[in-house]
Amino acid sequence: MLYKGGFAMFKPYRRYRKRRNLPFKHVFLITIILFSIFTFVGLGIIDKSITPSLMTIASTQADQIGSYAINYGIGKKTLNDLTNDSAKLDNPQNITKQLATIKYNQEGYPVNVTPNTVAITRYMTETENRIQWFLRMVEGGNVDFSNSELDDVTIKENPKKHNGVVAEIPLGEASHNALLSNLGPRVPINMELISDVKVNVVSKVTALDITTNYYRLYLQVRVDINVIIPFAVKAKPIIRNVPIFETLVKGPVPSYYQDGNGAHSTPALPVPKK
């Protein structure tokens, strides 16, 4: 009690409470929550940053695999040499000689070409089966492949047996900085593929002059490879026309010829026979 000017004054007593620390379980829970939030946000940023690069890699890988598959399907090596299958296949170079029968005239010029449908169907089926086998092996991650000096695909067993195709990308790619793009650990991305192949036989006749036609028979191979995991990427189909038979067909000189470019063209006079 204090006295001031004859009046009594009271000074209230303040109690100071000591600050209590948060319990350990609360600190641990808050730490876990904050760590989870920052982790998910960071993963989202990284995912959006490297997705364009992964899509480019996926599209390029699909094109490369499709080209290798076609090269393997039409290559010189037989399926027996690569899979130890007991059923040996003929050399494609020998098969092409049996795809069509050529009839010659007295002067030795080919005047008629008759396709051999049985040989053509067999060759087309064998090519499609080889491409399908190659694609299934690549999808399972069971083979490692490369091109040899003769542009034929060489296949060997892959020591790293993983499903699909694995692409590695540096974590620094998420920074979008050219100086930092190659830094950081390389993150492996497993890509699951789905593929399809279609093989057709197409014939084409081109007129070179009034007596000569150019006859060509070729395989039209189409390979579709799509990446479905980690995201759907539809690559452009790979279409390749592979000539398997070609020859010149020469016919007799006609006694009357008209180019047929228009109705008002003047017809040529017939050539008198000797």
Contacts in CASP RR format, 6 or more apart in sequence:
PFRMAT RR
TARGET T0000
AUTHOR 0000-0000-0000
METHOD contacts of the structure
MODEL  1
MLYKGGFAMFKPYRRYRKRRNLPFKHVFLITIILFSIFTFVGLGIIDKSI
TPSLMTIASTQADQIGSYAINYGIGKKTLNDLTNDSAKLDNPQNITKQLA
TIKYNQEGYPVNVTPNTVAITRYMTETENRIQWFLRMVEGGNVDFSNSEL
DDVTIKENPKKHNGVVAEIPLGEASHNALLSNLGPRVPINMELISDVKVN
VVSKVTALDITTNYYRLYLQVRVDINVIIPFAVKAKPIIRNVPIFETLVK
GPVPSYYQDGNGAHSTPALPVPKK
1 8 0 8 1.000
1 9 0 8 1.000
1 10 0 8 1.000
2 8 0 8 1.000
2 9 0 8 1.000
2 10 0 8 1.000
2 11 0 8 1.000
3 9 0 8 1.000
45 174 0 8 1.000
46 171 0 8 1.000
46 174 0 8 1.000
49 173 0 8 1.000
49 174 0 8 1.000
49 175 0 8 1.000
49 176 0 8 1.000
50 169 0 8 1.000
50 173 0 8 1.000
50 174 0 8 1.000
51 231 0 8 1.000
53 169 0 8 1.000
53 173 0 8 1.000
54 167 0 8 1.000
54 169 0 8 1.000
54 189 0 8 1.000
54 230 0 8 1.000
54 231 0 8 1.000
55 231 0 8 1.000
55 233 0 8 1.000
57 167 0 8 1.000
57 169 0 8 1.000
57 189 0 8 1.000
58 167 0 8 1.000
58 191 0 8 1.000
58 227 0 8 1.000
58 233 0 8 1.000
58 235 0 8 1.000
59 227 0 8 1.000
59 233 0 8 1.000
59 235 0 8 1.000
61 165 0 8 1.000
61 167 0 8 1.000
61 191 0 8 1.000
61 227 0 8 1.000
62 193 0 8 1.000
62 225 0 8 1.000
62 226 0 8 1.000
62 227 0 8 1.000
62 233 0 8 1.000
62 235 0 8 1.000
63 225 0 8 1.000
63 235 0 8 1.000
63 236 0 8 1.000
63 238 0 8 1.000
65 135 0 8 1.000
65 138 0 8 1.000
65 165 0 8 1.000
65 193 0 8 1.000
65 195 0 8 1.000
65 225 0 8 1.000
66 135 0 8 1.000
66 195 0 8 1.000
66 223 0 8 1.000
66 225 0 8 1.000
66 238 0 8 1.000
67 238 0 8 1.000
68 134 0 8 1.000
68 138 0 8 1.000
68 145 0 8 1.000
68 147 0 8 1.000
68 153 0 8 1.000
69 131 0 8 1.000
69 134 0 8 1.000
69 135 0 8 1.000
69 138 0 8 1.000
69 195 0 8 1.000
69 197 0 8 1.000
69 223 0 8 1.000
70 131 0 8 1.000
70 221 0 8 1.000
70 223 0 8 1.000
70 238 0 8 1.000
70 240 0 8 1.000
70 242 0 8 1.000
71 147 0 8 1.000
71 151 0 8 1.000
71 152 0 8 1.000
71 153 0 8 1.000
72 130 0 8 1.000
72 131 0 8 1.000
72 134 0 8 1.000
72 145 0 8 1.000
72 152 0 8 1.000
72 153 0 8 1.000
72 155 0 8 1.000
73 127 0 8 1.000
73 130 0 8 1.000
73 131 0 8 1.000
73 134 0 8 1.000
73 153 0 8 1.000
74 92 0 8 1.000
74 127 0 8 1.000
74 219 0 8 1.000
74 221 0 8 1.000
74 242 0 8 1.000
75 92 0 8 1.000
75 152 0 8 1.000
75 153 0 8 1.000
76 91 0 8 1.000
76 92 0 8 1.000
76 93 0 8 1.000
76 150 0 8 1.000
76 152 0 8 1.000
77 152 0 8 1.000
77 153 0 8 1.000
77 154 0 8 1.000
78 88 0 8 1.000
78 89 0 8 1.000
78 91 0 8 1.000
79 85 0 8 1.000
79 87 0 8 1.000
79 89 0 8 1.000
79 126 0 8 1.000
79 129 0 8 1.000
79 130 0 8 1.000
79 133 0 8 1.000
80 86 0 8 1.000
80 87 0 8 1.000
80 88 0 8 1.000
80 89 0 8 1.000
82 155 0 8 1.000
83 133 0 8 1.000
89 126 0 8 1.000
92 123 0 8 1.000
92 244 0 8 1.000
95 119 0 8 1.000
95 122 0 8 1.000
95 123 0 8 1.000
96 123 0 8 1.000
96 244 0 8 1.000
96 245 0 8 1.000
98 116 0 8 1.000
98 119 0 8 1.000
99 115 0 8 1.000
99 116 0 8 1.000
99 119 0 8 1.000
99 120 0 8 1.000
99 123 0 8 1.000
99 217 0 8 1.000
99 244 0 8 1.000
99 245 0 8 1.000
100 113 0 8 1.000
100 114 0 8 1.000
100 115 0 8 1.000
100 116 0 8 1.000
100 217 0 8 1.000
100 245 0 8 1.000
100 247 0 8 1.000
101 113 0 8 1.000
101 114 0 8 1.000
101 116 0 8 1.000
102 110 0 8 1.000
102 112 0 8 1.000
102 113 0 8 1.000
102 114 0 8 1.000
102 247 0 8 1.000
103 110 0 8 1.000
103 111 0 8 1.000
103 112 0 8 1.000
103 113 0 8 1.000
103 114 0 8 1.000
104 110 0 8 1.000
104 111 0 8 1.000
105 111 0 8 1.000
105 251 0 8 1.000
109 250 0 8 1.000
109 251 0 8 1.000
110 247 0 8 1.000
110 248 0 8 1.000
110 249 0 8 1.000
110 250 0 8 1.000
111 249 0 8 1.000
111 250 0 8 1.000
111 251 0 8 1.000
112 249 0 8 1.000
113 215 0 8 1.000
113 247 0 8 1.000
113 249 0 8 1.000
115 203 0 8 1.000
115 217 0 8 1.000
120 201 0 8 1.000
120 217 0 8 1.000
123 219 0 8 1.000
123 244 0 8 1.000
124 199 0 8 1.000
124 200 0 8 1.000
124 201 0 8 1.000
124 219 0 8 1.000
127 199 0 8 1.000
127 219 0 8 1.000
127 221 0 8 1.000
128 197 0 8 1.000
128 198 0 8 1.000
128 199 0 8 1.000
131 197 0 8 1.000
131 199 0 8 1.000
131 221 0 8 1.000
131 223 0 8 1.000
132 197 0 8 1.000
134 143 0 8 1.000
134 145 0 8 1.000
134 153 0 8 1.000
134 155 0 8 1.000
135 193 0 8 1.000
135 195 0 8 1.000
135 197 0 8 1.000
135 223 0 8 1.000
135 225 0 8 1.000
137 143 0 8 1.000
137 155 0 8 1.000
138 145 0 8 1.000
138 164 0 8 1.000
138 165 0 8 1.000
138 193 0 8 1.000
139 163 0 8 1.000
139 164 0 8 1.000
139 192 0 8 1.000
139 193 0 8 1.000
139 194 0 8 1.000
139 195 0 8 1.000
140 162 0 8 1.000
140 163 0 8 1.000
140 164 0 8 1.000
141 158 0 8 1.000
141 161 0 8 1.000
141 162 0 8 1.000
141 163 0 8 1.000
141 164 0 8 1.000
141 165 0 8 1.000
142 157 0 8 1.000
142 158 0 8 1.000
142 161 0 8 1.000
143 155 0 8 1.000
143 156 0 8 1.000
143 157 0 8 1.000
143 158 0 8 1.000
144 155 0 8 1.000
144 156 0 8 1.000
144 157 0 8 1.000
144 158 0 8 1.000
144 159 0 8 1.000
145 153 0 8 1.000
145 154 0 8 1.000
145 155 0 8 1.000
145 156 0 8 1.000
146 153 0 8 1.000
146 154 0 8 1.000
147 153 0 8 1.000
147 154 0 8 1.000
148 154 0 8 1.000
160 166 0 8 1.000
162 190 0 8 1.000
163 190 0 8 1.000
163 192 0 8 1.000
164 190 0 8 1.000
164 191 0 8 1.000
164 192 0 8 1.000
164 193 0 8 1.000
165 190 0 8 1.000
165 191 0 8 1.000
165 193 0 8 1.000
166 188 0 8 1.000
166 189 0 8 1.000
166 190 0 8 1.000
166 191 0 8 1.000
167 188 0 8 1.000
167 189 0 8 1.000
167 191 0 8 1.000
168 186 0 8 1.000
168 187 0 8 1.000
168 188 0 8 1.000
168 189 0 8 1.000
169 186 0 8 1.000
169 187 0 8 1.000
169 189 0 8 1.000
170 181 0 8 1.000
170 182 0 8 1.000
170 183 0 8 1.000
170 184 0 8 1.000
170 185 0 8 1.000
170 186 0 8 1.000
170 187 0 8 1.000
171 183 0 8 1.000
171 184 0 8 1.000
171 185 0 8 1.000
171 186 0 8 1.000
171 187 0 8 1.000
172 180 0 8 1.000
172 181 0 8 1.000
172 182 0 8 1.000
172 183 0 8 1.000
172 184 0 8 1.000
173 181 0 8 1.000
175 181 0 8 1.000
189 230 0 8 1.000
190 229 0 8 1.000
190 230 0 8 1.000
191 227 0 8 1.000
191 229 0 8 1.000
191 230 0 8 1.000
192 227 0 8 1.000
192 228 0 8 1.000
192 229 0 8 1.000
193 225 0 8 1.000
193 226 0 8 1.000
193 227 0 8 1.000
193 228 0 8 1.000
194 225 0 8 1.000
194 226 0 8 1.000
194 228 0 8 1.000
195 223 0 8 1.000
195 224 0 8 1.000
195 225 0 8 1.000
195 226 0 8 1.000
196 223 0 8 1.000
196 224 0 8 1.000
197 221 0 8 1.000
197 222 0 8 1.000
197 223 0 8 1.000
197 224 0 8 1.000
198 221 0 8 1.000
198 222 0 8 1.000
199 219 0 8 1.000
199 220 0 8 1.000
199 221 0 8 1.000
199 222 0 8 1.000
200 219 0 8 1.000
200 220 0 8 1.000
200 222 0 8 1.000
201 217 0 8 1.000
201 218 0 8 1.000
201 219 0 8 1.000
201 220 0 8 1.000
202 217 0 8 1.000
202 218 0 8 1.000
202 219 0 8 1.000
202 220 0 8 1.000
202 241 0 8 1.000
203 215 0 8 1.000
203 216 0 8 1.000
203 217 0 8 1.000
204 215 0 8 1.000
204 216 0 8 1.000
204 217 0 8 1.000
204 218 0 8 1.000
205 213 0 8 1.000
205 214 0 8 1.000
205 215 0 8 1.000
205 216 0 8 1.000
205 249 0 8 1.000
206 213 0 8 1.000
206 214 0 8 1.000
206 216 0 8 1.000
207 213 0 8 1.000
207 214 0 8 1.000
208 214 0 8 1.000
208 248 0 8 1.000
210 253 0 8 1.000
210 254 0 8 1.000
210 257 0 8 1.000
211 250 0 8 1.000
211 251 0 8 1.000
211 252 0 8 1.000
211 253 0 8 1.000
211 254 0 8 1.000
212 248 0 8 1.000
212 249 0 8 1.000
212 250 0 8 1.000
212 251 0 8 1.000
213 248 0 8 1.000
213 249 0 8 1.000
213 250 0 8 1.000
214 246 0 8 1.000
214 248 0 8 1.000
214 249 0 8 1.000
215 246 0 8 1.000
215 247 0 8 1.000
215 248 0 8 1.000
215 249 0 8 1.000
216 243 0 8 1.000
216 245 0 8 1.000
216 246 0 8 1.000
217 243 0 8 1.000
217 244 0 8 1.000
217 245 0 8 1.000
217 246 0 8 1.000
218 241 0 8 1.000
218 242 0 8 1.000
218 243 0 8 1.000
218 244 0 8 1.000
218 245 0 8 1.000
219 241 0 8 1.000
219 242 0 8 1.000
219 244 0 8 1.000
220 239 0 8 1.000
220 240 0 8 1.000
220 241 0 8 1.000
220 242 0 8 1.000
221 239 0 8 1.000
221 240 0 8 1.000
221 241 0 8 1.000
221 242 0 8 1.000
222 237 0 8 1.000
222 238 0 8 1.000
222 239 0 8 1.000
223 237 0 8 1.000
223 238 0 8 1.000
224 235 0 8 1.000
224 237 0 8 1.000
224 238 0 8 1.000
225 235 0 8 1.000
225 238 0 8 1.000
226 232 0 8 1.000
226 233 0 8 1.000
226 234 0 8 1.000
226 235 0 8 1.000
227 233 0 8 1.000
227 235 0 8 1.000
253 271 0 8 1.000
255 270 0 8 1.000
255 271 0 8 1.000
255 273 0 8 1.000
256 267 0 8 1.000
256 268 0 8 1.000
256 270 0 8 1.000
256 271 0 8 1.000
257 268 0 8 1.000
258 265 0 8 1.000
258 267 0 8 1.000
258 268 0 8 1.000
259 265 0 8 1.000
END
